[in-house]
Amino acid sequence: MSKQVTIIGAGIIGLCSAYYARQKGFDVTVLDRNNESDDNCSSGNAGMIVPSHFIPLAAPGMVGMGLKMMTNPRSPFAFHIPPSIDQMLWSWKFMRSANAAHVKASEHILKDLNLTSRKLYESLTEDIGVGYQFVKKGLVMLCKQQASLDHEAGIAKRANELGVGASVHDLKGLQQLDPAITLDVLGGVHFHDDCHLSPRELLTALVNKLEEDGVHFLYGTGVTGFNQTQESVEVITSDGFGIKSDQVVIAGGVESRDLAKQLGLKLPMMAGKGYSMMVKDPVERPELCYLLNEARVAVTPMQQGVRFGGTMELGEPNHDINRNRISGIVDSIPQFMPKFQPSQFKDLPVWHGWRPCSPDGLPYIGKLKKDMRVVLATGHSMMGLSLGPVTGMLVSEILDNAATTLPIHQLDPNRYA
Ligand SMILES: Cc1cc2nc3c(=O)[nH]c(=O)nc-3n(C[C@H](O)[C@H](O)[C@H](O)COP(=O)(O)OP(=O)(O)OC[C@H]3O[C@@H](n4cnc5c(N)ncnc54)[C@H](O)[C@@H]3O)c2cc1C
């Protein structure tokens, strides 16, 4: 008889874990408190697959930059005041990681995770179809100031040393790369290996494929607790019933922290809230995806239009929409892409999502020391969409007690215990 696995969370991490676990022959059930069409962090993000992101969030200069930005209510970064105790403890750990040694220690695993995941996206796309438009044209980091361009050129140099393709361009070179978009910038870096896709369509295609392959889904079913016995781990749901299985995967995004706590693990995790808006009838439709460097805004052509996203508001998860920061995003766009004017964003619905942020910028992937039948797969911060497939593959290997394709000791969920 196949071993039974219950996966909590139908975001990109839970769905990819289900995909690879099913391929290995596990009998898989996925639970989510949301309904299938509801939003989570995986549905409204910027849709970028980013081998270019081999530098963790916890890096030198981030603390100073964050403190400077906090004083500007329209800036792309915020830190919730007053902070909760967990937020203060998280920040202390973040500060301890924000140094050059940590960046050096993390860049190889982040690069390997990202490049492996990009490759897996290619086979996933072959298997489940192209309904979500997986576009392999790269990402361009646009810079308005010389200092930013010099900094990004340094990252491009390191990228090339690590085997991630990148080239520096002036404005003329950028316009040749993508004649479909008018730019007002000094120059930028083209990261060749990055890709983009439409995340909502990807989630739908994955669910359809998983259902076809016999994965069971229980939407509208929140997990409220666990009952651990020698024979099984029982997941207790909001309806009061229990689901027993041999193994459990916690892929609940930022809320994984509360689930892990119930199993005796204090997982440092904060929500990094971000916003996005979809312009359905854009004046121009870029062919590549872009990051507007100084404004920290992402621009991605998608099936339904062009999506603009940004901000990182660190704190406990909440549903507040900060209008100052939305105008900060909207007003910065024409400075880089002058054909897009603030009037085109008026009254657009604003999506928000909580990035599950670990303090060292590395995901949590591995077994819980206190109960080796429980696997954690979360904490992917700004890279969850990119790292979905590789995380799913690693989770399936962990469930199978097999050797993992990549070394995962740096991702140990017990590393702060
Ligand atoms: C503005 C913005 C732009 C981004 N752009 C990118 C990008 O371009 N590329 C990239 O790689 N990443 C990007 N990200 C990050 C990415 O979206 C996240 O890292 C990723 O979606 C996290 O996926 P997840 O599956 O861990 O969590 P989620 O998508 O949040 O899914 C978790 C699921 O678990 C469920 N859940 C939680 N607790 C319970 C419970 N107790 N019981 C039942 N269900 C539960 C939730 O309902 C939810 O559906 C962006 C994020 C933001 C905010």
The ligand as a MOL file (V3000), in Angstrom:
LIG
                    3D

  0  0  0     0  0            999 V3000
M  V30 BEGIN CTAB
M  V30 COUNTS 53 58 0 0 0
M  V30 BEGIN ATOM
M  V30 1 C 4.5430 41.5110 -4.3100 0
M  V30 2 C 5.2160 40.1710 -4.3600 0
M  V30 3 C 5.9270 39.8100 -5.4880 0
M  V30 4 C 6.6020 38.5770 -5.5300 0
M  V30 5 N 7.2390 38.2220 -6.6730 0
M  V30 6 C 7.8770 37.0330 -6.7460 0
M  V30 7 C 8.5280 36.6520 -7.9480 0
M  V30 8 O 8.5000 37.3580 -8.9470 0
M  V30 9 N 9.1980 35.4630 -7.9650 0
M  V30 10 C 9.2600 34.6490 -6.8700 0
M  V30 11 O 9.9230 33.6120 -6.9290 0
M  V30 12 N 8.5960 34.9630 -5.7250 0
M  V30 13 C 7.9160 36.1390 -5.6390 0
M  V30 14 N 7.2640 36.4940 -4.4940 0
M  V30 15 C 7.3330 35.5770 -3.3340 0
M  V30 16 C 6.3880 34.3970 -3.5170 0
M  V30 17 O 5.1360 34.8510 -3.9100 0
M  V30 18 C 6.2900 33.6100 -2.2000 0
M  V30 19 O 7.5770 33.2720 -1.7350 0
M  V30 20 C 5.5130 32.3190 -2.4070 0
M  V30 21 O 4.2730 32.5720 -3.0030 0
M  V30 22 C 5.2960 31.5640 -1.0990 0
M  V30 23 O 4.5720 30.4030 -1.4170 0
M  V30 24 P 3.9990 29.4240 -0.3120 0
M  V30 25 O 3.3900 28.2820 -1.0080 0
M  V30 26 O 5.0810 29.1790 0.6910 0
M  V30 27 O 2.9190 30.2880 0.4900 0
M  V30 28 P 1.4430 30.7380 0.0710 0
M  V30 29 O 1.3250 31.0300 -1.3670 0
M  V30 30 O 1.0860 31.8420 1.0210 0
M  V30 31 O 0.5680 29.4640 0.3650 0
M  V30 32 C 0.3500 29.0050 1.6670 0
M  V30 33 C -1.0310 28.3920 1.7330 0
M  V30 34 O -1.1760 27.7470 2.9860 0
M  V30 35 C -2.4930 27.9260 3.4520 0
M  V30 36 N -2.5020 27.7790 4.9070 0
M  V30 37 C -1.7760 28.4560 5.8270 0
M  V30 38 N -2.0530 28.0350 7.0660 0
M  V30 39 C -2.9840 27.0650 6.9250 0
M  V30 40 C -3.6930 26.2400 7.8650 0
M  V30 41 N -3.4890 26.3360 9.1930 0
M  V30 42 N -4.5870 25.3540 7.3790 0
M  V30 43 C -4.8140 25.2250 6.0380 0
M  V30 44 N -4.1830 25.9850 5.1210 0
M  V30 45 C -3.2740 26.8830 5.5600 0
M  V30 46 C -2.8420 29.3480 3.0040 0
M  V30 47 O -4.2500 29.5250 2.9290 0
M  V30 48 C -2.1480 29.4400 1.6480 0
M  V30 49 O -3.0130 29.1340 0.5840 0
M  V30 50 C 6.5570 37.6980 -4.4130 0
M  V30 51 C 5.8140 38.0470 -3.2900 0
M  V30 52 C 5.1410 39.2740 -3.2550 0
M  V30 53 C 4.3370 39.6250 -2.0390 0
M  V30 END ATOM
M  V30 BEGIN BOND
M  V30 1 1 1 2
M  V30 2 1 2 3
M  V30 3 2 2 52
M  V30 4 2 3 4
M  V30 5 1 4 5
M  V30 6 1 4 50
M  V30 7 2 5 6
M  V30 8 1 6 7
M  V30 9 1 6 13
M  V30 10 2 7 8
M  V30 11 1 7 9
M  V30 12 1 9 10
M  V30 13 2 10 11
M  V30 14 1 10 12
M  V30 15 2 12 13
M  V30 16 1 13 14
M  V30 17 1 14 15
M  V30 18 1 14 50
M  V30 19 1 15 16
M  V30 20 1 16 17
M  V30 21 1 16 18
M  V30 22 1 18 19
M  V30 23 1 18 20
M  V30 24 1 20 21
M  V30 25 1 20 22
M  V30 26 1 22 23
M  V30 27 1 23 24
M  V30 28 2 24 25
M  V30 29 1 24 26
M  V30 30 1 24 27
M  V30 31 1 27 28
M  V30 32 2 28 29
M  V30 33 1 28 30
M  V30 34 1 28 31
M  V30 35 1 31 32
M  V30 36 1 32 33
M  V30 37 1 33 34
M  V30 38 1 33 48
M  V30 39 1 34 35
M  V30 40 1 35 36
M  V30 41 1 35 46
M  V30 42 1 36 37
M  V30 43 1 36 45
M  V30 44 2 37 38
M  V30 45 1 38 39
M  V30 46 1 39 40
M  V30 47 2 39 45
M  V30 48 1 40 41
M  V30 49 2 40 42
M  V30 50 1 42 43
M  V30 51 2 43 44
M  V30 52 1 44 45
M  V30 53 1 46 47
M  V30 54 1 46 48
M  V30 55 1 48 49
M  V30 56 2 50 51
M  V30 57 1 51 52
M  V30 58 1 52 53
M  V30 END BOND
M  V30 END CTAB
M  END
